[in-house]
Amino acid sequence: MEIKIVLINAMKYKDKETGMPKVRIGYVPFGKEALRNEEKFKGFTELGGYTDRVEVLEELKDNDFMQEATLVGEEITSPRNPFKKTMKLTKLITKNATISLL
């Protein structure tokens, strides 16, 4: 599955449980269909994706942010509940590079 996004930020942090470094990628879905106009919320929802590959931070260029990009993921079955599906992010495609998130 692919979605068009606007890449907002990337942040390195330490996992609270393991202490291992990780990266959070902040983005908003791109396109009018992502615009919400509800009683308690108007605008675009800022979302986040996570990766263990801290090299992603160095692979991103300054001009990748606030630009259209493509986020690619694959649907996987939850190991706890086989009736529930989740999305695992696999790569981020910017105008400068294709970055693996695995």
C-alpha positions, 0 to 999 in steps of 0.5 A: 500500500502506498500513500502520498504524504507531506513529510513534516519532521524526523526525530531520534529518540530512545525507546522507554522500555529497551533504551534502544535508539529509534526514529519517528517520522512525522507526516500528514496525508496529502490530498483533499480526501485527508482534510477533516471538517468536523465539529471538534477538529478541522484540518489535517491530522499529523501522523507518525511512523516509527523505525528502528533504522536510525540511519534514516535521520542522516539519509533525509535531506533538508529539502525533503521536508514540507514536500510531497513524498510517498510512504509505502507499507505492507499489511500484516496480521497482528500476532495477538489477534489474527482478525486484526490487521496492522500496517508495517512501514517499509520505505519512504520515497522522497524526491532525493532518495528511496529510504528503507525503513526496515 
